[in-house]
Structures are given as C-alpha cells and as structure tokens.
Amino acid sequence: MSDEESPEQRDENFSIPLPPPTFEFLIISLRAQAEMQLGLMQLGEEKPKPELPLARHTIDLMGVLLEKTKGNLTLAEQRLLENSLTELRFRFVQISEEAAREAPKAATGGASAQNS
C-alpha cells in the first residue's frame, strides 16, 4: 500500500474487519494453524490428512514463545499459551500414535491388493 492511500481506500481492500493485533490473537492463530496441520479442522467432506512435521514445527514455535516471553505476559496470556500448548502436545501424541497404528494396516492392505 502506498502512503498516499486514504483510510477509506485501505478499508476497501479487506472484506471483513480485522481483529486488533494482540498477543492472544497471535496464539489463537498459531493454535488454529497447528489444529489444521493435525487434521483436526475439517473444511470439506473429506477428512484431512495430518501433516505431523508441520504441526510439530508450529507447536515448537509456540514453545519458543512461551520460553522467550516468560515473566512478560499477563496471567490470561500465559494461561492461554500454556493451555494451548498442553492440548496441542496431547493431540499431537494421540494423532502420531493413530498414524503409527494405521501405517502397518495400509502397508498390508496395499500388499494384499497388489497380490490379487
């Protein structure tokens, strides 16, 4: 955007008003991103496939935020970040275990289909 645009012109570039850029919004955005990468958000009819390396990276980034902001957050911000990390880490382990259980089934299912 150029400096010459008026506030009205800038507002026309967005179809919905954007929320204020807060720490809480950053955490919620990262959490939603990780949930999508874990396959927990379904936008269509097909169940999304988890992208575990991407999810782990996003969760690790949130862990870095927790460490680097220690002592500088409000109680509400700290709880939001800690609770989000706890839940995402738990879900990551659950989904990783499910994927590990399904991998042998897919391998044997694929082998028996090839033998037919």
N, CA, C and O atoms as CSV, one atom per row, in Angstrom:
chain,resi,resn,atom,element,x,y,z
A,1,MET,N,N,0.842,-1.188,0.000
A,1,MET,CA,C,0.000,0.000,0.000
A,1,MET,C,C,0.876,1.235,0.000
A,1,MET,O,O,1.898,1.277,0.684
A,2,SER,N,N,0.494,2.209,-0.739
A,2,SER,CA,C,1.266,3.441,-0.763
A,2,SER,C,C,0.841,4.327,0.398
A,2,SER,O,O,-0.236,4.153,0.967
A,3,ASP,N,N,1.702,5.279,0.739
A,3,ASP,CA,C,1.388,6.207,1.814
A,3,ASP,C,C,0.290,7.177,1.419
A,3,ASP,O,O,-0.278,7.854,2.276
A,4,GLU,N,N,-0.017,7.251,0.125
A,4,GLU,CA,C,-0.993,8.205,-0.364
A,4,GLU,C,C,-2.431,7.703,-0.262
A,4,GLU,O,O,-3.362,8.480,-0.476
A,5,GLU,N,N,-2.635,6.426,0.057
A,5,GLU,CA,C,-3.988,5.893,0.170
A,5,GLU,C,C,-4.665,6.445,1.421
A,5,GLU,O,O,-4.036,6.584,2.470
A,6,SER,N,N,-5.932,6.751,1.299
A,6,SER,CA,C,-6.686,7.229,2.454
A,6,SER,C,C,-7.130,6.030,3.287
A,6,SER,O,O,-7.111,4.904,2.791
A,7,PRO,N,N,-7.528,6.245,4.539
A,7,PRO,CA,C,-8.026,5.134,5.358
A,7,PRO,C,C,-9.226,4.435,4.715
A,7,PRO,O,O,-9.379,3.220,4.842
A,8,GLU,N,N,-10.081,5.204,4.023
A,8,GLU,CA,C,-11.233,4.593,3.362
A,8,GLU,C,C,-10.789,3.632,2.264
A,8,GLU,O,O,-11.375,2.561,2.104
A,9,GLN,N,N,-9.755,4.008,1.503
A,9,GLN,CA,C,-9.259,3.141,0.433
A,9,GLN,C,C,-8.651,1.871,1.021
A,9,GLN,O,O,-8.841,0.786,0.471
A,10,ARG,N,N,-7.930,1.989,2.117
A,10,ARG,CA,C,-7.335,0.823,2.754
A,10,ARG,C,C,-8.419,-0.127,3.250
A,10,ARG,O,O,-8.279,-1.343,3.115
A,11,ASP,N,N,-9.497,0.407,3.821
A,11,ASP,CA,C,-10.580,-0.433,4.324
A,11,ASP,C,C,-11.265,-1.196,3.208
A,11,ASP,O,O,-11.776,-2.291,3.441
A,12,GLU,N,N,-11.290,-0.649,2.003
A,12,GLU,CA,C,-11.929,-1.320,0.881
A,12,GLU,C,C,-11.148,-2.566,0.451
A,12,GLU,O,O,-11.705,-3.437,-0.218
A,13,ASN,N,N,-9.879,-2.665,0.820
A,13,ASN,CA,C,-9.066,-3.820,0.452
A,13,ASN,C,C,-9.422,-5.060,1.271
A,13,ASN,O,O,-9.047,-6.171,0.898
A,14,PHE,N,N,-10.127,-4.888,2.360
A,14,PHE,CA,C,-10.485,-6.005,3.229
A,14,PHE,C,C,-11.995,-6.158,3.236
A,14,PHE,O,O,-12.724,-5.178,3.388
A,15,SER,N,N,-12.468,-7.400,3.071
A,15,SER,CA,C,-13.911,-7.622,3.042
A,15,SER,C,C,-14.506,-7.678,4.444
A,15,SER,O,O,-15.687,-7.380,4.625
A,16,ILE,N,N,-13.697,-8.060,5.448
A,16,ILE,CA,C,-14.185,-8.080,6.825
A,16,ILE,C,C,-13.193,-7.305,7.688
A,16,ILE,O,O,-12.006,-7.245,7.368
A,17,PRO,N,N,-13.664,-6.724,8.758
A,17,PRO,CA,C,-12.728,-6.006,9.624
A,17,PRO,C,C,-11.780,-6.985,10.313
A,17,PRO,O,O,-12.189,-8.060,10.749
A,18,LEU,N,N,-10.552,-6.609,10.400
A,18,LEU,CA,C,-9.560,-7.459,11.050
A,18,LEU,C,C,-9.539,-7.186,12.548
A,18,LEU,O,O,-9.709,-6.042,12.972
A,19,PRO,N,N,-9.332,-8.225,13.352
A,19,PRO,CA,C,-9.225,-8.000,14.799
A,19,PRO,C,C,-7.928,-7.266,15.105
A,19,PRO,O,O,-6.996,-7.288,14.301
A,20,PRO,N,N,-7.863,-6.622,16.253
A,20,PRO,CA,C,-6.622,-5.933,16.606
A,20,PRO,C,C,-5.481,-6.941,16.773
A,20,PRO,O,O,-5.700,-8.060,17.236
A,21,PRO,N,N,-4.282,-6.544,16.401
A,21,PRO,CA,C,-3.131,-7.453,16.538
A,21,PRO,C,C,-2.688,-7.550,18.001
A,21,PRO,O,O,-1.946,-6.700,18.494
A,22,THR,N,N,-3.152,-8.590,18.681
A,22,THR,CA,C,-2.818,-8.788,20.089
A,22,THR,C,C,-2.044,-10.089,20.259
A,22,THR,O,O,-1.990,-10.918,19.351
A,23,PHE,N,N,-1.452,-10.254,21.422
A,23,PHE,CA,C,-0.747,-11.492,21.720
A,23,PHE,C,C,-1.718,-12.667,21.733
A,23,PHE,O,O,-1.392,-13.755,21.258
A,24,GLU,N,N,-2.915,-12.442,22.281
A,24,GLU,CA,C,-3.923,-13.500,22.305
A,24,GLU,C,C,-4.282,-13.940,20.892
A,24,GLU,O,O,-4.412,-15.135,20.623
A,25,PHE,N,N,-4.444,-12.973,19.986
A,25,PHE,CA,C,-4.784,-13.322,18.610
A,25,PHE,C,C,-3.651,-14.107,17.950
A,25,PHE,O,O,-3.908,-15.029,17.175
A,26,LEU,N,N,-2.419,-13.754,18.244
A,26,LEU,CA,C,-1.270,-14.495,17.718
A,26,LEU,C,C,-1.320,-15.948,18.181
A,26,LEU,O,O,-1.116,-16.859,17.379
A,27,ILE,N,N,-1.586,-16.170,19.456
A,27,ILE,CA,C,-1.635,-17.532,19.998
A,27,ILE,C,C,-2.795,-18.305,19.391
A,27,ILE,O,O,-2.639,-19.467,19.017
A,28,ILE,N,N,-3.952,-17.671,19.292
A,28,ILE,CA,C,-5.114,-18.340,18.713
A,28,ILE,C,C,-4.851,-18.695,17.246
A,28,ILE,O,O,-5.259,-19.758,16.779
A,29,SER,N,N,-4.175,-17.810,16.531
A,29,SER,CA,C,-3.848,-18.078,15.124
A,29,SER,C,C,-2.892,-19.256,14.997
A,29,SER,O,O,-3.092,-20.133,14.157
A,30,LEU,N,N,-1.862,-19.279,15.823
A,30,LEU,CA,C,-0.909,-20.392,15.784
A,30,LEU,C,C,-1.579,-21.702,16.195
A,30,LEU,O,O,-1.306,-22.754,15.617
A,31,ARG,N,N,-2.458,-21.630,17.195
A,31,ARG,CA,C,-3.168,-22.837,17.629
A,31,ARG,C,C,-4.055,-23.370,16.501
A,31,ARG,O,O,-4.086,-24.574,16.247
A,32,ALA,N,N,-4.772,-22.474,15.829
A,32,ALA,CA,C,-5.631,-22.904,14.717
A,32,ALA,C,C,-4.796,-23.507,13.593
A,32,ALA,O,O,-5.196,-24.494,12.975
A,33,GLN,N,N,-3.638,-22.913,13.332
A,33,GLN,CA,C,-2.747,-23.447,12.300
A,33,GLN,C,C,-2.309,-24.859,12.665
A,33,GLN,O,O,-2.332,-25.753,11.819
A,34,ALA,N,N,-1.912,-25.067,13.911
A,34,ALA,CA,C,-1.485,-26.405,14.349
A,34,ALA,C,C,-2.641,-27.399,14.288
A,34,ALA,O,O,-2.445,-28.554,13.910
A,35,GLU,N,N,-3.848,-26.958,14.659
A,35,GLU,CA,C,-5.006,-27.849,14.591
A,35,GLU,C,C,-5.292,-28.260,13.153
A,35,GLU,O,O,-5.647,-29.411,12.897
A,36,MET,N,N,-5.141,-27.341,12.222
A,36,MET,CA,C,-5.318,-27.678,10.810
A,36,MET,C,C,-4.256,-28.677,10.375
A,36,MET,O,O,-4.564,-29.639,9.671
A,37,GLN,N,N,-3.015,-28.462,10.784
A,37,GLN,CA,C,-1.921,-29.351,10.402
A,37,GLN,C,C,-2.085,-30.739,11.023
A,37,GLN,O,O,-1.615,-31.731,10.467
A,38,LEU,N,N,-2.750,-30.805,12.168
A,38,LEU,CA,C,-3.015,-32.094,12.809
A,38,LEU,C,C,-4.233,-32.793,12.210
A,38,LEU,O,O,-4.531,-33.937,12.555
A,39,GLY,N,N,-4.927,-32.109,11.322
A,39,GLY,CA,C,-6.110,-32.691,10.700
A,39,GLY,C,C,-7.344,-32.602,11.572
A,39,GLY,O,O,-8.299,-33.353,11.370
A,40,LEU,N,N,-7.344,-31.692,12.543
A,40,LEU,CA,C,-8.469,-31.570,13.464
A,40,LEU,C,C,-9.569,-30.656,12.936
A,40,LEU,O,O,-10.695,-30.693,13.433
A,41,MET,N,N,-9.257,-29.837,11.938
A,41,MET,CA,C,-10.256,-28.942,11.350
A,41,MET,C,C,-10.641,-29.482,9.987
A,41,MET,O,O,-9.799,-29.653,9.106
A,42,GLN,N,N,-11.914,-29.744,9.831
A,42,GLN,CA,C,-12.410,-30.297,8.575
A,42,GLN,C,C,-13.208,-29.230,7.852
A,42,GLN,O,O,-14.261,-28.812,8.335
A,43,LEU,N,N,-12.722,-28.780,6.695
A,43,LEU,CA,C,-13.388,-27.735,5.941
A,43,LEU,C,C,-14.336,-28.291,4.888
A,43,LEU,O,O,-15.343,-27.659,4.567
A,44,GLY,N,N,-14.035,-29.437,4.360
A,44,GLY,CA,C,-14.895,-30.076,3.362
A,44,GLY,C,C,-15.453,-31.365,3.919
A,44,GLY,O,O,-15.503,-31.562,5.133
A,45,GLU,N,N,-15.871,-32.235,3.029
A,45,GLU,CA,C,-16.411,-33.515,3.468
A,45,GLU,C,C,-15.319,-34.539,3.741
A,45,GLU,O,O,-15.501,-35.453,4.545
A,46,GLU,N,N,-14.184,-34.380,3.067
A,46,GLU,CA,C,-13.083,-35.329,3.227
A,46,GLU,C,C,-12.275,-35.007,4.478
A,46,GLU,O,O,-11.951,-33.848,4.735
A,47,LYS,N,N,-11.948,-36.055,5.265
A,47,LYS,CA,C,-11.142,-35.860,6.468
A,47,LYS,C,C,-9.712,-35.514,6.055
A,47,LYS,O,O,-9.101,-36.248,5.278
A,48,PRO,N,N,-9.174,-34.407,6.565
A,48,PRO,CA,C,-7.826,-34.022,6.165
A,48,PRO,C,C,-6.765,-34.966,6.740
A,48,PRO,O,O,-6.925,-35.517,7.829
A,49,LYS,N,N,-5.693,-35.135,5.988
A,49,LYS,CA,C,-4.578,-35.972,6.423
A,49,LYS,C,C,-3.660,-35.117,7.303
A,49,LYS,O,O,-3.311,-33.999,6.925
A,50,PRO,N,N,-3.269,-35.631,8.464
A,50,PRO,CA,C,-2.371,-34.857,9.332
A,50,PRO,C,C,-1.007,-34.634,8.679
A,50,PRO,O,O,-0.474,-35.517,8.007
A,51,GLU,N,N,-0.474,-33.484,8.882
A,51,GLU,CA,C,0.887,-33.134,8.454
A,51,GLU,C,C,1.723,-32.991,9.725
A,51,GLU,O,O,1.961,-31.882,10.202
A,52,LEU,N,N,2.164,-34.124,10.262
A,52,LEU,CA,C,2.807,-34.148,11.573
A,52,LEU,C,C,4.085,-33.308,11.669
A,52,LEU,O,O,4.268,-32.627,12.677
A,53,PRO,N,N,4.979,-33.322,10.670
A,53,PRO,CA,C,6.180,-32.478,10.792
A,53,PRO,C,C,5.833,-30.981,10.872
A,53,PRO,O,O,6.452,-30.242,11.637
A,54,LEU,N,N,4.860,-30.544,10.094
A,54,LEU,CA,C,4.446,-29.137,10.150
A,54,LEU,C,C,3.801,-28.808,11.495
A,54,LEU,O,O,4.063,-27.755,12.078
A,55,ALA,N,N,2.962,-29.712,11.978
A,55,ALA,CA,C,2.309,-29.494,13.268
A,55,ALA,C,C,3.355,-29.414,14.381
A,55,ALA,O,O,3.282,-28.546,15.251
A,56,ARG,N,N,4.319,-30.318,14.343
A,56,ARG,CA,C,5.376,-30.297,15.371
A,56,ARG,C,C,6.137,-28.971,15.329
A,56,ARG,O,O,6.463,-28.412,16.376
A,57,HIS,N,N,6.419,-28.471,14.140
A,57,HIS,CA,C,7.136,-27.206,13.990
A,57,HIS,C,C,6.335,-26.049,14.590
A,57,HIS,O,O,6.887,-25.212,15.305
A,58,THR,N,N,5.052,-26.008,14.303
A,58,THR,CA,C,4.207,-24.935,14.842
A,58,THR,C,C,4.119,-25.026,16.357
A,58,THR,O,O,4.193,-24.009,17.047
A,59,ILE,N,N,3.961,-26.233,16.878
A,59,ILE,CA,C,3.900,-26.425,18.333
A,59,ILE,C,C,5.230,-26.020,18.968
A,59,ILE,O,O,5.250,-25.387,20.024
A,60,ASP,N,N,6.332,-26.384,18.329
A,60,ASP,CA,C,7.653,-25.987,18.842
A,60,ASP,C,C,7.825,-24.467,18.831
A,60,ASP,O,O,8.430,-23.906,19.745
A,61,LEU,N,N,7.297,-23.799,17.806
A,61,LEU,CA,C,7.352,-22.329,17.760
A,61,LEU,C,C,6.593,-21.728,18.939
A,61,LEU,O,O,7.040,-20.752,19.543
A,62,MET,N,N,5.459,-22.310,19.257
A,62,MET,CA,C,4.698,-21.829,20.408
A,62,MET,C,C,5.473,-22.064,21.704
A,62,MET,O,O,5.395,-21.259,22.632
A,63,GLY,N,N,6.213,-23.157,21.765
A,63,GLY,CA,C,7.072,-23.419,22.923
A,63,GLY,C,C,8.163,-22.376,23.058
A,63,GLY,O,O,8.496,-21.955,24.166
A,64,VAL,N,N,8.718,-21.959,21.931
A,64,VAL,CA,C,9.736,-20.895,21.945
A,64,VAL,C,C,9.112,-19.602,22.473
A,64,VAL,O,O,9.721,-18.900,23.281
A,65,LEU,N,N,7.904,-19.293,22.017
A,65,LEU,CA,C,7.209,-18.093,22.511
A,65,LEU,C,C,7.034,-18.152,24.027
A,65,LEU,O,O,7.243,-17.159,24.724
A,66,LEU,N,N,6.647,-19.328,24.533
A,66,LEU,CA,C,6.454,-19.481,25.974
A,66,LEU,C,C,7.752,-19.208,26.730
A,66,LEU,O,O,7.751,-18.491,27.730
A,67,GLU,N,N,8.847,-19.774,26.256
A,67,GLU,CA,C,10.133,-19.579,26.926
A,67,GLU,C,C,10.617,-18.127,26.838
A,67,GLU,O,O,11.093,-17.568,27.826
A,68,LYS,N,N,10.494,-17.525,25.660
A,68,LYS,CA,C,11.022,-16.179,25.439
A,68,LYS,C,C,10.175,-15.072,26.068
A,68,LYS,O,O,10.651,-13.953,26.261
A,69,THR,N,N,8.925,-15.388,26.386
A,69,THR,CA,C,8.058,-14.359,26.969
A,69,THR,C,C,7.857,-14.565,28.469
A,69,THR,O,O,7.084,-13.844,29.099
A,70,LYS,N,N,8.548,-15.541,29.036
A,70,LYS,CA,C,8.393,-15.854,30.459
A,70,LYS,C,C,8.613,-14.595,31.307
A,70,LYS,O,O,9.637,-13.923,31.187
A,71,GLY,N,N,7.652,-14.296,32.149
A,71,GLY,CA,C,7.744,-13.128,33.024
A,71,GLY,C,C,7.213,-11.846,32.400
A,71,GLY,O,O,7.143,-10.819,33.075
A,72,ASN,N,N,6.837,-11.884,31.126
A,72,ASN,CA,C,6.362,-10.681,30.443
A,72,ASN,C,C,4.903,-10.762,30.016
A,72,ASN,O,O,4.416,-9.867,29.326
A,73,LEU,N,N,4.202,-11.809,30.411
A,73,LEU,CA,C,2.819,-11.994,29.991
A,73,LEU,C,C,1.860,-11.730,31.140
A,73,LEU,O,O,2.207,-11.893,32.310
A,74,THR,N,N,0.654,-11.321,30.787
A,74,THR,CA,C,-0.389,-11.255,31.799
A,74,THR,C,C,-0.759,-12.685,32.157
A,74,THR,O,O,-0.395,-13.623,31.448
A,75,LEU,N,N,-1.473,-12.847,33.243
A,75,LEU,CA,C,-1.890,-14.182,33.660
A,75,LEU,C,C,-2.764,-14.830,32.590
A,75,LEU,O,O,-2.621,-16.020,32.308
A,76,ALA,N,N,-3.663,-14.057,31.994
A,76,ALA,CA,C,-4.551,-14.587,30.948
A,76,ALA,C,C,-3.755,-15.017,29.723
A,76,ALA,O,O,-4.037,-16.066,29.145
A,77,GLU,N,N,-2.756,-14.219,29.313
A,77,GLU,CA,C,-1.922,-14.575,28.158
A,77,GLU,C,C,-1.120,-15.843,28.431
A,77,GLU,O,O,-1.026,-16.728,27.582
A,78,GLN,N,N,-0.547,-15.915,29.625
A,78,GLN,CA,C,0.253,-17.081,29.994
A,78,GLN,C,C,-0.608,-18.339,30.018
A,78,GLN,O,O,-0.194,-19.381,29.510
A,79,ARG,N,N,-1.790,-18.251,30.597
A,79,ARG,CA,C,-2.680,-19.419,30.647
A,79,ARG,C,C,-3.113,-19.848,29.260
A,79,ARG,O,O,-3.149,-21.042,28.960
A,80,LEU,N,N,-3.446,-18.878,28.402
A,80,LEU,CA,C,-3.854,-19.208,27.034
A,80,LEU,C,C,-2.743,-19.957,26.308
A,80,LEU,O,O,-2.996,-20.972,25.658
A,81,LEU,N,N,-1.522,-19.463,26.418
A,81,LEU,CA,C,-0.394,-20.093,25.738
A,81,LEU,C,C,-0.093,-21.468,26.328
A,81,LEU,O,O,0.087,-22.433,25.586
A,82,GLU,N,N,-0.038,-21.565,27.645
A,82,GLU,CA,C,0.265,-22.848,28.287
A,82,GLU,C,C,-0.825,-23.890,28.007
A,82,GLU,O,O,-0.521,-25.040,27.688
A,83,ASN,N,N,-2.088,-23.485,28.126
A,83,ASN,CA,C,-3.189,-24.425,27.878
A,83,ASN,C,C,-3.226,-24.863,26.417
A,83,ASN,O,O,-3.477,-26.031,26.120
A,84,SER,N,N,-2.976,-23.928,25.510
A,84,SER,CA,C,-2.944,-24.273,24.088
A,84,SER,C,C,-1.832,-25.272,23.809
A,84,SER,O,O,-2.037,-26.256,23.098
A,85,LEU,N,N,-0.656,-25.018,24.371
A,85,LEU,CA,C,0.475,-25.929,24.167
A,85,LEU,C,C,0.192,-27.309,24.752
A,85,LEU,O,O,0.487,-28.321,24.116
A,86,THR,N,N,-0.365,-27.360,25.930
A,86,THR,CA,C,-0.671,-28.643,26.562
A,86,THR,C,C,-1.629,-29.452,25.701
A,86,THR,O,O,-1.399,-30.634,25.443
A,87,GLU,N,N,-2.710,-28.806,25.255
A,87,GLU,CA,C,-3.691,-29.525,24.440
A,87,GLU,C,C,-3.102,-29.954,23.104
A,87,GLU,O,O,-3.328,-31.082,22.666
A,88,LEU,N,N,-2.349,-29.070,22.448
A,88,LEU,CA,C,-1.769,-29.410,21.143
A,88,LEU,C,C,-0.761,-30.549,21.272
A,88,LEU,O,O,-0.721,-31.441,20.425
A,89,ARG,N,N,0.039,-30.522,22.309
A,89,ARG,CA,C,1.021,-31.595,22.507
A,89,ARG,C,C,0.314,-32.935,22.747
A,89,ARG,O,O,0.736,-33.966,22.223
A,90,PHE,N,N,-0.761,-32.912,23.540
A,90,PHE,CA,C,-1.537,-34.119,23.786
A,90,PHE,C,C,-2.138,-34.644,22.487
A,90,PHE,O,O,-2.051,-35.837,22.194
A,91,ARG,N,N,-2.745,-33.756,21.714
A,91,ARG,CA,C,-3.352,-34.157,20.439
A,91,ARG,C,C,-2.297,-34.673,19.468
A,91,ARG,O,O,-2.547,-35.627,18.733
A,92,PHE,N,N,-1.119,-34.048,19.460
A,92,PHE,CA,C,-0.037,-34.490,18.581
A,92,PHE,C,C,0.339,-35.934,18.899
A,92,PHE,O,O,0.499,-36.750,17.992
A,93,VAL,N,N,0.476,-36.247,20.170
A,93,VAL,CA,C,0.826,-37.612,20.571
A,93,VAL,C,C,-0.284,-38.579,20.161
A,93,VAL,O,O,-0.003,-39.651,19.624
A,94,GLN,N,N,-1.539,-38.209,20.409
A,94,GLN,CA,C,-2.662,-39.067,20.022
A,94,GLN,C,C,-2.649,-39.355,18.524
A,94,GLN,O,O,-2.759,-40.509,18.108
A,95,ILE,N,N,-2.517,-38.322,17.731
A,95,ILE,CA,C,-2.581,-38.471,16.273
A,95,ILE,C,C,-1.356,-39.215,15.751
A,95,ILE,O,O,-1.464,-39.991,14.802
A,96,SER,N,N,-0.195,-38.989,16.359
A,96,SER,CA,C,1.006,-39.726,15.969
A,96,SER,C,C,0.838,-41.215,16.234
A,96,SER,O,O,1.234,-42.045,15.415
A,97,GLU,N,N,0.252,-41.553,17.376
A,97,GLU,CA,C,0.018,-42.964,17.709
A,97,GLU,C,C,-0.995,-43.589,16.752
A,97,GLU,O,O,-0.823,-44.729,16.321
A,98,GLU,N,N,-2.053,-42.840,16.419
A,98,GLU,CA,C,-3.041,-43.344,15.458
A,98,GLU,C,C,-2.393,-43.598,14.101
A,98,GLU,O,O,-2.653,-44.617,13.462
A,99,ALA,N,N,-1.549,-42.669,13.667
A,99,ALA,CA,C,-0.878,-42.820,12.372
A,99,ALA,C,C,0.054,-44.027,12.388
A,99,ALA,O,O,0.157,-44.745,11.393
A,100,ALA,N,N,0.736,-44.256,13.516
A,100,ALA,CA,C,1.638,-45.404,13.619
A,100,ALA,C,C,0.859,-46.714,13.567
A,100,ALA,O,O,1.325,-47.690,12.979
A,101,ARG,N,N,-0.334,-46.742,14.184
A,101,ARG,CA,C,-1.167,-47.959,14.147
A,101,ARG,C,C,-1.723,-48.206,12.751
A,101,ARG,O,O,-1.851,-49.356,12.331
A,102,GLU,N,N,-2.051,-47.144,12.032
A,102,GLU,CA,C,-2.645,-47.281,10.698
A,102,GLU,C,C,-1.607,-47.585,9.621
A,102,GLU,O,O,-1.956,-48.134,8.576
A,103,ALA,N,N,-0.351,-47.243,9.847
A,103,ALA,CA,C,0.691,-47.470,8.841
A,103,ALA,C,C,0.844,-48.949,8.488
A,103,ALA,O,O,0.889,-49.269,7.300
A,104,PRO,N,N,0.926,-49.875,9.459
A,104,PRO,CA,C,1.028,-51.290,9.085
A,104,PRO,C,C,-0.222,-51.787,8.352
A,104,PRO,O,O,-0.118,-52.612,7.445
A,105,LYS,N,N,-1.404,-51.289,8.740
A,105,LYS,CA,C,-2.630,-51.704,8.070
A,105,LYS,C,C,-2.602,-51.261,6.603
A,105,LYS,O,O,-2.983,-52.021,5.713
A,106,ALA,N,N,-2.162,-50.060,6.366
A,106,ALA,CA,C,-2.098,-49.543,4.982
A,106,ALA,C,C,-1.069,-50.332,4.181
A,106,ALA,O,O,-1.276,-50.600,2.997
A,107,ALA,N,N,0.049,-50.710,4.824
A,107,ALA,CA,C,1.099,-51.457,4.122
A,107,ALA,C,C,0.593,-52.862,3.769
A,107,ALA,O,O,0.815,-53.334,2.654
A,108,THR,N,N,-0.079,-53.524,4.701
A,108,THR,CA,C,-0.578,-54.868,4.415
A,108,THR,C,C,-1.764,-54.817,3.471
A,108,THR,O,O,-1.929,-55.703,2.633
A,109,GLY,N,N,-2.589,-53.792,3.598
A,109,GLY,CA,C,-3.716,-53.632,2.681
A,109,GLY,C,C,-3.236,-53.389,1.271
A,109,GLY,O,O,-3.811,-53.911,0.316
A,110,GLY,N,N,-2.193,-52.604,1.133
A,110,GLY,CA,C,-1.627,-52.327,-0.186
A,110,GLY,C,C,-0.953,-53.547,-0.778
A,110,GLY,O,O,-1.017,-53.763,-1.988
A,111,ALA,N,N,-0.294,-54.365,0.075
A,111,ALA,CA,C,0.389,-55.565,-0.402
A,111,ALA,C,C,-0.618,-56.610,-0.854
A,111,ALA,O,O,-0.412,-57.273,-1.871
A,112,SER,N,N,-1.722,-56.765,-0.095
A,112,SER,CA,C,-2.702,-57.785,-0.494
A,112,SER,C,C,-3.438,-57.359,-1.752
A,112,SER,O,O,-3.852,-58.209,-2.540
A,113,ALA,N,N,-3.607,-56.062,-1.955
A,113,ALA,CA,C,-4.256,-55.580,-3.184
A,113,ALA,C,C,-3.345,-55.815,-4.382
A,113,ALA,O,O,-3.829,-56.082,-5.482
A,114,GLN,N,N,-2.015,-55.717,-4.180
A,114,GLN,CA,C,-1.073,-55.939,-5.271
A,114,GLN,C,C,-0.999,-57.419,-5.645
A,114,GLN,O,O,-0.791,-57.762,-6.808
A,115,ASN,N,N,-1.173,-58.303,-4.639
A,115,ASN,CA,C,-1.100,-59.738,-4.884
A,115,ASN,C,C,-2.325,-60.263,-5.593
A,115,ASN,O,O,-2.283,-61.352,-6.164
A,116,SER,N,N,-3.411,-59.524,-5.573
A,116,SER,CA,C,-4.654,-60.000,-6.186
A,116,SER,C,C,-4.632,-59.923,-7.667
A,116,SER,O,O,-5.610,-60.290,-8.319
